Structure formats: C-alpha cells, structure tokens
Amino acid sequence: MKTNASDSDVLSAIMGAAVDAIIVSDGAGIILRANEAACSLFGYTQDDLMGLNVRALMPATMADDHDAFMSNYIESGIEKIIGIGREVEGLRQSGQIFPLHLSVGEAKSDGNPIFVAILHDLTRRNASDMALSRTMRLDAIGHMTGGISHDFNNLLTVIIGNLELAGLGVLDEKTTQYLQNATEAAEMGAELTSRLMIFARKGSLNPILADMGDMCRQTIGLLRRTLGETYTIATDFPGNLSHVLIDPVQLGSALVNLAVNARDAMPDGGKLLFQIDEIDIDDAYMAQETDVEPGRYVRLMVSDDGEGMSAESQRRAFEPFYTTKADQNGTGLGLAMVYGFVRQSGGHITLYSEVGHGTSFGLYFPAGTDTGGVQSLDRPSGAKADPAMGNGETILLVEDNPKVREVSTARLRALKYQVKTAEDGDIAWRMLRDDVDSHVVFSDIVMPGTLTGYDLGARVRIEYPKIKVLLTSGYASDVVTGKLRSSEQFEILHKPYHQRELARRLSELLGRSSD
C-alpha cells in the first residue's frame, strides 16, 4: 500500500524531528516557519516568531549588515552565505547574546527565493573548549612548577645543610646572627616551595574521612571573629550527607584564602555564604567541564556579593603569582593553592563571577571515598633540640645530585656516622651485593638508572631485612608513592630538612631514643 505525503507534511515532520533550530524566511528576511527548537533557542513562542524579521534574532552589528548581504546575493548570485557553515552570534528575546553555528540553504517558491537556516547552539561546546584549555594550561603550569620546586628544594637542602654545618663551630655573636638570618630566609624559601607544591598537586596531604560541615565549622567560627562586624557570614549545612576524604588543615587553609578574597572584593562590607550539598555529576555537566569524573560529589559553595571578577581575572584566577592586588602585597598563591588542594584530593573546582554581582567558588569532593593508602609527611620542624648523635654506624648514602651528596655526607659525618656513597640505585645495589656492610640505606627517591629509591628499598627489605631504609625527596611522599604505585611503606624525609630532623629519623630507625 503506497502512502502519499505532501511536501508540507514532510517539511513539518523534518522540522519537528530536528534537534537543531530551523527557520524558513523569504527574500526580505520575514520568518515564514520555525520549529520548536528555534522557539526554545531564542525564547519566543511560535506566534511571536511568525512574521518577525530575522534581524531580530541577531546582535545589532550583524543585523545592520544582514539586508545588504541578502540583497547582494539575490542580485549577484555570488554564494558567500549559501551552503557555507559559519560561526555567528544570536540574540535571545531576553537580550542575551550567545554563539551559534549557522548554515543557510536556498529554495524557490513560485519563482521567489526561500531561505532555510539551520542553527546550532555552541554555548556548551565553547564552554567545553574553554574548560579543556584552562585545564591543559594549569596542568602545564603545574608540571613546570612541580619540577622547579623539586630542584629548588635540592638547592635549599644544600644551603640549609651548609649553614647548619657552619654553625657547629665556635662563632662570635655577629656571625651566629648572620647564619640564623640566612637559615630563616632559607626556611621561608622552603615554605614558598611547599605552597607551590600544593598548586602542582604534589603537596603533603593528611586526609581523614569525615563530615564536611563539621570540618568547616571551626574555620568559619574563626572567620566570624576576625573578619569584623561589617561582614555577615551565613551557612547552609544540611545533615546526612556523605562523608568525604579531605585534609582538614588544607581545607581550613582553602576556606581562609577564599574568605580573604571575598573580603577584598567587599571593601565596605558584605555577605559571605558557605553552602554544602550533595550532587551527581553526569554527562550533561561533563559537556561543560571535560576534566571531571562523573559520580557523586559533596559540593562546598563559597559565595560573596562583592565587586565580582573580570573575564580575564576569571580565566587566570588559579595561576600561581597572578594577582590583581599587587599594590596590597598580594602574592597570587592563595587561589592557586586552593586549586591544587582540591584537584589533589580527587575533586574539582569551579568559578562563576559577574562584575558588580559577586563571585561563587564551587569545591567538589568525591563522596564516600575510602582512605586509599594516602601517606602523611613530616615537614621541617622549627623546634630547637640537640641532634641525636650516632655511634659509628654505617650509612649508605644514595644521591644523584653531587652537591646534595656532598653536603649530606658532611651532615652524616657531623652526626658521628660512617658514610659510603652511591650515585644511583643501581650502583648502591651492586655495593650491597658486594658485601658492603651498612646499617641504614639513606636514598633519594627519583634517580637515573633502573632502580628508584622505592625499588632499592624494596630489594633491601627482602634480601637484607636487618638494614633500615630512609628515603628522601623534594616531592611530597603521597604523590610519589601514588605515581610509582608502590605497595611498600617507607620512612620519608622531605627536602629541605634540618640536621636535627635527620638525626631524629636515623636514631629512631636504629632503635634509639631521639632525645
């Protein structure tokens, strides 16, 4: 049985089935037909669109040129717009301008030209491209920052080591003060690299599985007392949300950084809101944020009603050392540290701001995460104590950096240890196999050759269980262990370290009191 359908019925079916907007207009630009997708895209009803000139759907600059383009085509027939897809801007009835992909086709009806426009909203695609570009840029900066910080930690290890060795002699008061000032400056450098490591997602994390609201309340209580009466802080923390695995110290630091940014954006006072909820990130969200794993997240929103941020400031907000407050001694590391902490925690961060209408940061953390074997890390301690001395035990020092190897040898000997050195893990392993008698293997983690510090330590534990292992690195231990996927857990001393901390670790490994 054959069914006949009119051209009008076929066109209606096509327009109704199309996901993209379809608009049919005459040679003067008057809209003759439009599908529901077009009505939804531009915010009009069918009745409102019919008889409207297509110029109403364009920003003013494009609308002013439209009639000239069409007249030129009709008169000359030169195809500058027909059959050629291009990116343009559309204008919604609300006045919002948005990106479009436009392709135009032509037909004849009773000898008169009829134009069919197919329009695809590019808002999501552009947002996805921007998100990908932002992530790639921050990842590249983070990779570079992590490498520079690692190398800088090696330099600080040499500097602090030499300063402490110089301080072991009998010195006059002025020289002692000089050495103390230099040591304090080196420690400030170590603190800076620590903050940069957080941005590079190579910082030290000590996470616990807990309720987000409980972890936030203590810091928010501190902010209420310190921000002053001109700032109103409100919270919205519902109960019964999934727990999250977060380092409470780093979370507190992130909240302080965000609150300080909000305060600076509200010089005359204002409102600051902290909200927690639980959401599912699905494919619709992923279309805009390409670097987010789908799943269940606990989201912390921090919002203010301040001055807002420009598009350029939003684009570069998380880059280290980018600041709009240079005249106020801003370092540009606050938001970079927040970004690195959230990303290293397996989460995601968003920023939305409009000039004159405030700013909102969204911190997303995976819900219900287990501990995953994340390892803690000791930072250099500023406590004053006499270092625990050795009893002539032999330390096999494994370090590829010659300057670090030299100063580490001197430091170990100053602690009354015997020292043997190797330039990498392969050489150290051959020395051990050749019956080199050692009490402790003190090794860098990342070295040239086939054996990393972890590999060397694992072999030592199996074949020489009486030999203790102490590892050191300019990288944070939890990141290195995750990268190398090592199931072994070793004592790790982070560069740069102080003599007393080295002494304490060795003393404890050898079963002596560090007092």
N, C-alpha and C positions, 0 to 999 in steps of 0.2 A: 504494500500500500504506500503510495507516494504522498508526502505532505508538502504543500506549497506554503512558503512563508514570504511575506512582503519584505522589501528592503528595510522598511521602517521597523518591522518586528525584529529583524536580525540586528539592526543597529541598537535597538533598545536592549536586546539580550547581551550584546557585547559590552555596552556601556554599564549595564547593571552588574556584570561579572567582573569588570575591571577593578583591580585594586588601586591603580593609579587614577588620578583625576583626568577626565576627558571633557573638553569644552569645544563646542562647534559654534563658529561665528561666521558672519557674512563678510563681504569685502570691506565694509565700513567698520568692522570690529564689534558689531552688535551680537550678543550671545543669543544663539538660537536654541541650543540644547546644552545640558550639563548633567553629568551623572552624580550620584550621591557622594562619591568620593571627592568630587570637586567641591560640592557644597560643604562637606566636612572640612576639607583642607582650607578653604578660605573663610569659613564661618558664616556662610549665607544659607538661606532657605532656597528651595527651587524657585519659588515665586519672585524672590528678590533678585536672583541671578538672571532670570529671563528678561531680555530687553536691555540689560546693562551693557555698557561698553567695556570691552576687555581692559581698557586703560585703568579702570577702577581696581583691577587686580594687580597693578604694578606700582612700584615706588615712583615718585614724581619725575625723577630724572629719566627713567625708562619710558614712562607714559608720554613724556613730551616728544620723544623720538619715534614712538610707535607708528603714528599715522604717516610720517614721512617714509619710514621703512616700507610699509604696506603699499603706499601709493607708488613708490619707485618700483616695487616688484610687479605690481599689476600693469604698470605702463611699459616696463622694460623686459619683464620676464626673466631677469637675471636672478638665479637661485642663490640668494645669500641667506635665506632663512628656511627654505623648504627642504625637508629631508635631512637637515643637519641638527644633531643634538648639541645643546649648549647649556651652560650653567648661567642662570639668571637669578633675580630676586623677585619674590612675590610679596604682595601686600594683603594681609588679612583684614577683615572688616573691623577688627579691634584696633587696627593701626600697626600691628606687629609686622616687621619685615623679616622674611625668612628665605633660606636658599632653596632653589628649585633646579631640576634638570628639565629642560623644555625641548620637545621636538614637535615640529609643525608639518602637517601634510595638507595637500590641496585636492579638491574635487570640484566638479561643475554641476550646477543645478539650473536647468533652463538657461544655460549659457553664462550664468553668473558664478563667480568664484565662491566656494565654500571652504573654510579653513578648519582643520581639526587639530587641536593642540592636546598633546599628552604631557602631563606634568607629574613629576615625581619629587616628593619632599626629601631634601638632602640633609635635613637637620640632624638626624641620627647618624648618618654616615659621616658628616663633618665632625660631630662630637666624638665619634669613634676614632676618626683620624687624629683629632687633637689629643685625645687620651693616649693613643698609641705613641704619638710624637712626644708627648710630655713624659711618658714612662721611659721611652728609649733615651731621651735626653738626661733624665735624672739617673737612670741606670748607668749611663756612660760617665756622668759626673761622679756617681758613687763609686764606680770601679776605679776611676782615676784617684779619687780622694782616699780610698782604702789603701791603694798601693803607695801613695805618697806618705800617708800616715804611718804605714808599716816601716818604710825606710827611715822616716823621721824618728820613729821610736828606737831604731837601731842607733841613730846618731845620739839621741838623748841617753841611751844606755851607756855609750862611751863617755859622754860629757859628765853624767852624774857619777859614774864609776871613777873617773879620774879625779873629780872634785873630792869624793869621799876618801880616795887613797891619799890625796894631798893633805887632807885634814887629819890623817893618822899621825903626822909628825908633830914636833913641838913648834908651835907657831906663836907669833905675837898677836895681840888683840886685834890690830887693824887687819892683818892677813886673814885671821879667823872670820872677821866680819865680811871681808870680800868673798871668801869661799861660801859663807852662808847665803849672801845675796845671790851669788851665781847659782847655788843649788836651788834656791827658791824660784829663780827665774826658769830654771830647767824644769822644775815641777809644774810651773804654770804652762810650759810648753807641753808637758805630758797631759795635763788636763785638757788643753786645746785639742790634742790628737784624740783623746778619749771622746770628746764631743763630736769630732769629725767621724770617728769610727761608728758612732751611733747613726749618723746620717748614712754612712756607707753600708749599714746593716751588718756591721761587724763589731758591734758593741757587746758589752757584757750584760747578760740578762739573767735574773734570778726569779723566774716566774712562779706563781702559785695559782692553784685553781680555786677561784673564789667568786663571790657576788660582786659585780661591777659597782653597784650602788654603794656597797659597804666600803669598797676601796676608794671611792670618790669623796665620801662624806668628810673624812678627816682633812683632806686638802681644801675642800670647799669651805669648811669651818675656818681654816686659816685665812683663806681669801676674804671672807666676810670681815675679819678683824683688821686686815691690812689694806684693803682697797679704799676704805673710807666710807663715810655716810652718803656721799653723792652717788654711790654705785649700789644698785639694787640687784641682788643675786637671788634667782629663783631656781628651784629644782623640780624635776618630774621623774621620779624613780619608782616605777611600778614594781610590785613584788613578783615572786615566782618566775623570774627569768632564768634562763640557762646560765650556768657559771662559765667563766672564761679563764683562760690561762694567760696571765699578764704579770709582768714585773711591777709590783705596787710602787716601788720607788720611781721607776721610769714613767709610770702613769701619772704619779703626782707631779713630776717634773714637766710632763706634757701639759697638764692642766694649768700649771703656773705660767708656762710660756704662752698658752692660748689666752689666759686671763690678762696677762701683761699686754699682749697685742690688742685685746679688746679695750683695755683701759686707755691705751694710747690713741685708739680710734674714737674715744669718747672723752675728750679733754674736759668737758664741762659736766661730766657725769652721765649716767645712763643705766640701761638694764642689761644684765648678763644672765642667760638661761642655759642650764645644763639639763638635758633630756636623755633618758635611756629607754630604748625599746628593742624588740627582737624582730628581725625581718628575714625574709628569704630573698636571696639574690638569684634571679632566674635569667632566662635568655633575653627577656626584654631589657633588663638592666645591663646585661653583658653587651648589648648592642651599642651602649654608650661608653662603657668602661671595659676595655678589652683585656685588661690585665687582672681581672678579678675572678677568683674561682667561685663557681656557683655553689650555693649551700646556705646554711642557717648562720646568721650573724647576730651578735649583740652590738647595737649601734649607740655610740655616745655622741650626741649633738651638742656643740658649744656655740651659742649664737649671741650676737650683740646688736644693738640698734645704733651703732656708731656711724662714722663717715663713709664706710664701705671702701672697696678697693677698685682701682682702675683695672682695665683688661690686661695691661702689661704687668701690673703688680700680681694679679692672679696667675698669670702664665709663669712667672718666675718666683712665686712665693716660697717654694720649697727648696730653691737652690741655695747652697751654702754661701754666705757672705753677701747675699743680695738683701739690701735693706733700704727702706725709704726713710730711715731715722738716723742717718749718719750724723746729723747735727745734734742728736740726742745720745750719742755714743752707742747706737745700736750695732750689734756685731753681725746680724744676719744669720745667726746659727740657731735661733730659737725654733722656727718652723721646720728647718732642715732636720733638727734633732727629733721633733715630733714625727715627721715623715718617716725617718729611718727606724724609729722605735716601733711604729705601727706596722710597717712593712716587715720588719724582722720578726714581729710577733705573729706573722701569718695573716695580717689584716690589710686594710685598705683605707685610704683617706680621701675625702672629697672636700672641695671648697666651692662655696657659692657666695657671691657678693654683688651688690649693686651700689654704685656711688650714691651716697645720701640715704641709703636704706639699710645699712648694716651688713654683717658678714656671718656666715654659718660654716663651721667645720664639722664634718661627719667622720668619726673614727669607728671603723668596723672591725670587730674581732670575732674570729670563728667561735661559734657557740659549742660548749660542751667538749672542749679539747682536753685530751689527757696530757700528762707531763712530757712524754716523748723523749725522756732522757736528756733534757737540756741541762748543761753543766754550769755550775757557778764559777765565778772567777774573782780572785783577790786582786784588788788594786794596790798600788804603792801606798804604804802606810806612813803617816807623818809622825807616829808615836816615837818618842825618844827612849831608847833602850840600848844597853851594851850588847853587841852581837855575840851570839853563842859561838865559841871557837871550836875548831876541830881537834882531833887527836892524832893527826898524821895520816888519816885515811886517804885513799887514792880516789880522785875524781877523774873520770874520762870525760873531758870537755869536747863536745861536738858542735862546731860552729863554722859556717862557711864564710862569714864576714870577717876579714883579717883584723880589723880594728876592734870589733866586738870580742873576737877571740883573744886578742892581746890584753884588753882591759879585764876580761873575765878571768883570765889566767892569774893576773895580778891580784884580783879581788879574792880568788880562792886561796892563793898562797898567803895573803894577809890574814885569812881565817885559819891558818895553820893546816891546810890540806896539801897533799901531794897532787900534782896536776899532770895529766897526759892529754894531748890534744889530737883531734882529728878534724879534717876539713869538711867531711860529709859523712853520711850514714854508712856508705859502702866501706870507706876506709876504717871507720870505727868498728864495724862488724869483723873485718879482717884482723884488726888488732886484738879483739876479744877472742877470736878463734885461734890466734897465735899465743894464747895463754897470757894475755895482758891482765894482770891482777888489778881489779877495780872494785871499789865498794859502791860507787854511785856512777851511773851514766847521766851526765847533765847535757842535754841535747836541744838544739833548736828544732823546730818542727818542720818548717818549709826550707828545704835544701836541694841543691842539684844532686843528680845521681838517681839511682833506682830506689833507695830507701829514704823515706821521710822519717822524721823523728818518731812518729807513731809506729811505723814499720819496724824501726830499730828497737823501740821499746817492747813491742810485742815479741820479737825474737828473743830479746834478753829475758823476758819473763818465762818463756818456755824452756830455754836451754840453760840459763843462768839465774834461777829463781832467787838466789841469795843476793844478787846485785840489785840495788834500788835504782829507780828511774825517776828523774825530774826533767820535765820538758819546759821550754821557754819559747815565747813567740811575741812578735809585735802585733799579731792578730788576736782577737778575743777567742778564748778557748771553745766556747759553744759553737761558734761559726766554723772554726777549723775542724772540729770533730764532726760536725754535720756534713761539711764538704767532703771529708775523707771517708765518711761512713765507717768509722772505726768503732767496734764494739768495746774496745779496751778503754778503761778509765784511768788516767794518769794524773799525777800532780802537775799543775801547770803554773809557771811563774811568768807573769806578763811583763814584757819590756815597756818602758824602762822600770827597773826595780832598784830598791835601796839595798845597801850592804846588809843591814840588819834583817831584811826580809829574806835575802838569800841565805843568810846564816840560820835563821829560824827554820826554813824549809829543810835544809840539809840536816840540821840537828834532829828534827822530828823524823825524817826518813831513816836516820841511823839509830833511832830508838832512844835518843837522849832528850832530856828536858831542854826547852829553848830558853829557860830563864837563866 
